[in-house]
Amino acid sequence: MSNEPLWTVFINACLINNFVLAYFLGLCPFLGVSGKLATAGRMGLAVMFVMLVSSLCALGLNAALIAIGAEYLRLIAFIAVIASTVQLVEMFIKKVSPALFAALGIFLPLITTNCAILGLALFQTNKGYGLAQCTVYALGAGAGFTLALVLMAGLRERLELSDVSDVVKGAALTLFLAGLLSVSFMGFAGLGG
């Protein structure tokens, strides 16, 4: 078990090793849903919830698999938990907010294959985190994911109001902005010590 303080676990997952901007995990929803600020924020919260539930389930699953000597089933078990959690979130959003469900479109079911969530489960397992650290790690990773989505959405909305050359509009400008955000988050690496 790791004895890393909880605040460093959170800062590390949120800023220093941001899943989107440092590890480049979860780029599909990052690029696809970051067109509008409201949609990006809600998608970030949905991903944060799935990360939290998946993290806690992965912790229990990992302990159970180690107890029965079946660590080789870890990956498939994590994928099953993530898929189940996403289905619950999808049904909840469809029931509570059909407009948000329509706005998220295909990107909501794609949380199932979001490598950031699977990466979270695998990283926390490899780091040997306990219950409190897993919870804080998932919240930090979810907050970092949401921060990246919201920053990108804010930039993209701002650029819609700007006079931008047709040569760089669309995907080219989006990827350029993503690169600039990634480089700017490299400045947080100094916080890691």
C-alpha positions as CSV (number, residue, x, y, z in Angstrom):
1,M,0.0,0.0,0.0
2,S,1.3,3.4,-0.9
3,N,1.7,6.0,1.8
4,E,1.4,9.0,-0.5
5,P,-0.6,11.9,1.0
6,L,-4.1,12.4,-0.3
7,W,-3.6,16.0,-1.4
8,T,-0.6,14.9,-3.6
9,V,-2.6,12.1,-5.1
10,F,-5.3,14.6,-6.1
11,I,-2.9,17.2,-7.5
12,N,-1.0,14.6,-9.3
13,A,-4.1,13.1,-11.0
14,C,-5.7,16.5,-11.7
15,L,-2.9,18.6,-12.9
16,I,0.6,17.1,-13.1
17,N,-0.4,13.8,-14.8
18,N,-3.7,14.9,-16.3
19,F,-5.1,11.9,-18.1
20,V,-6.0,13.9,-21.2
21,L,-3.3,16.5,-21.5
22,A,-0.3,14.5,-20.1
23,Y,-1.2,10.8,-20.8
24,F,-3.3,11.5,-23.9
25,L,-6.1,9.2,-22.7
26,G,-9.7,9.9,-23.4
27,L,-9.1,12.0,-26.5
28,C,-12.3,10.9,-28.3
29,P,-14.7,12.7,-25.9
30,F,-12.2,15.5,-25.3
31,L,-12.2,16.4,-29.0
32,G,-15.8,15.4,-29.7
33,V,-17.7,17.0,-26.8
34,S,-15.7,20.1,-26.2
35,G,-17.6,22.2,-28.7
36,K,-20.0,23.7,-26.1
37,L,-19.2,24.6,-22.5
38,A,-22.4,23.3,-21.0
39,T,-22.1,19.9,-22.7
40,A,-18.4,19.6,-21.8
41,G,-19.1,20.3,-18.2
42,R,-21.8,17.7,-18.0
43,M,-19.8,15.1,-19.8
44,G,-16.9,15.8,-17.4
45,L,-19.2,15.2,-14.5
46,A,-20.5,11.9,-16.1
47,V,-16.9,10.8,-16.7
48,M,-16.0,11.7,-13.1
49,F,-18.9,9.7,-11.7
50,V,-17.9,6.7,-13.9
51,M,-14.3,7.0,-12.8
52,L,-15.3,7.1,-9.1
53,V,-17.5,4.0,-9.3
54,S,-15.1,2.1,-11.5
55,S,-12.2,3.0,-9.2
56,L,-13.9,1.6,-6.2
57,C,-15.2,-1.4,-8.0
58,A,-11.7,-2.1,-9.4
59,L,-10.2,-1.9,-5.9
60,G,-12.6,-4.6,-4.7
61,L,-12.3,-6.7,-7.8
62,N,-8.5,-6.5,-7.6
63,A,-8.5,-7.7,-4.0
64,A,-10.9,-10.5,-4.9
65,L,-8.9,-11.6,-7.9
66,I,-5.7,-11.6,-5.9
67,A,-7.4,-13.7,-3.1
68,I,-8.4,-16.4,-5.5
69,G,-5.2,-16.2,-7.6
70,A,-6.8,-15.1,-10.8
71,E,-5.0,-11.8,-11.4
72,Y,-5.0,-12.7,-15.1
73,L,-8.7,-11.8,-15.2
74,R,-8.1,-8.2,-14.0
75,L,-8.4,-6.5,-17.4
76,I,-11.6,-8.2,-18.5
77,A,-13.2,-7.7,-15.1
78,F,-12.3,-4.0,-15.1
79,I,-13.9,-3.6,-18.6
80,A,-17.1,-5.4,-17.5
81,V,-17.4,-3.0,-14.5
82,I,-16.8,0.1,-16.6
83,A,-19.3,-1.0,-19.2
84,S,-21.9,-1.7,-16.5
85,T,-21.3,1.7,-14.9
86,V,-21.6,3.5,-18.2
87,Q,-24.9,1.8,-18.9
88,L,-26.3,3.0,-15.6
89,V,-25.2,6.5,-16.2
90,E,-26.6,6.4,-19.7
91,M,-30.0,5.3,-18.5
92,F,-30.0,7.9,-15.7
93,I,-29.2,10.8,-18.1
94,K,-31.7,9.6,-20.6
95,K,-34.4,9.6,-17.9
96,V,-33.4,12.8,-16.1
97,S,-32.3,15.0,-19.1
98,P,-33.3,13.8,-22.6
99,A,-31.8,17.1,-24.0
100,L,-28.4,16.4,-22.5
101,F,-28.7,12.8,-23.7
102,A,-29.3,14.0,-27.2
103,A,-26.5,16.6,-27.0
104,L,-23.9,14.0,-25.8
105,G,-25.0,11.7,-28.6
106,I,-22.6,8.8,-29.4
107,F,-20.0,10.1,-26.9
108,L,-21.9,9.0,-23.9
109,P,-21.7,5.3,-24.8
110,L,-18.1,5.8,-25.8
111,I,-17.2,6.4,-22.1
112,T,-17.3,2.6,-22.1
113,T,-14.2,2.4,-24.3
114,N,-12.7,5.6,-22.8
115,C,-9.1,4.5,-22.1
116,A,-8.8,7.1,-19.4
117,I,-11.2,5.1,-17.2
118,L,-9.5,1.8,-17.8
119,G,-6.2,3.5,-17.3
120,L,-7.4,4.8,-14.0
121,A,-8.3,1.3,-12.8
122,L,-4.9,-0.1,-14.0
123,F,-2.8,2.8,-12.7
124,Q,-4.3,2.7,-9.2
125,T,-3.9,-1.0,-9.0
126,N,-0.2,-0.8,-10.0
127,K,0.4,2.0,-7.5
128,G,-1.0,-0.1,-4.7
129,Y,-3.5,2.5,-3.5
130,G,-5.9,1.9,-0.6
131,L,-9.6,2.9,-0.4
132,A,-9.0,6.6,0.5
133,Q,-6.3,7.0,-2.1
134,C,-8.3,5.3,-4.8
135,T,-11.3,7.6,-4.1
136,V,-9.1,10.7,-4.2
137,Y,-7.3,9.5,-7.3
138,A,-10.5,9.0,-9.1
139,L,-11.9,12.4,-8.1
140,G,-8.6,14.0,-9.1
141,A,-8.5,12.3,-12.4
142,G,-12.2,13.1,-13.0
143,A,-11.6,16.8,-12.0
144,G,-8.6,16.9,-14.4
145,F,-10.7,15.4,-17.2
146,T,-13.5,17.9,-16.6
147,L,-11.0,20.8,-16.4
148,A,-9.5,19.8,-19.8
149,L,-12.9,19.5,-21.4
150,V,-14.1,22.8,-20.0
151,L,-10.9,24.7,-20.9
152,M,-11.1,23.3,-24.5
153,A,-14.8,24.1,-24.8
154,G,-14.2,27.7,-23.5
155,L,-11.4,28.2,-26.1
156,R,-13.5,26.7,-28.9
157,E,-16.5,28.8,-28.1
158,R,-14.3,31.9,-27.9
159,L,-12.8,31.1,-31.3
160,E,-16.3,30.8,-32.9
161,L,-16.7,34.5,-32.2
162,S,-13.3,35.4,-33.7
163,D,-12.3,36.0,-37.3
164,V,-10.2,32.9,-38.1
165,S,-8.7,32.0,-41.4
166,D,-10.6,29.2,-43.3
167,V,-7.3,27.3,-43.5
168,V,-7.1,26.6,-39.8
169,K,-10.8,26.3,-39.0
170,G,-12.2,23.1,-37.7
171,A,-10.0,20.1,-36.8
172,A,-6.7,21.8,-37.5
173,L,-7.4,24.6,-35.0
174,T,-8.9,22.1,-32.4
175,L,-5.8,20.0,-32.5
176,F,-3.5,23.0,-32.3
177,L,-5.4,24.2,-29.2
178,A,-5.2,20.7,-27.7
179,G,-1.4,20.8,-28.2
180,L,-1.1,24.2,-26.6
181,L,-3.2,23.1,-23.6
182,S,-1.0,20.0,-23.3
183,V,2.2,22.1,-23.4
184,S,0.8,24.5,-20.8
185,F,0.0,21.6,-18.4
186,M,3.6,20.5,-18.6
187,G,4.4,23.5,-16.4
188,F,2.6,21.7,-13.5
189,A,5.3,19.0,-13.6
190,G,7.4,21.2,-11.2
191,L,4.7,20.6,-8.5
192,G,5.5,16.9,-8.4
193,G,8.9,17.3,-6.7
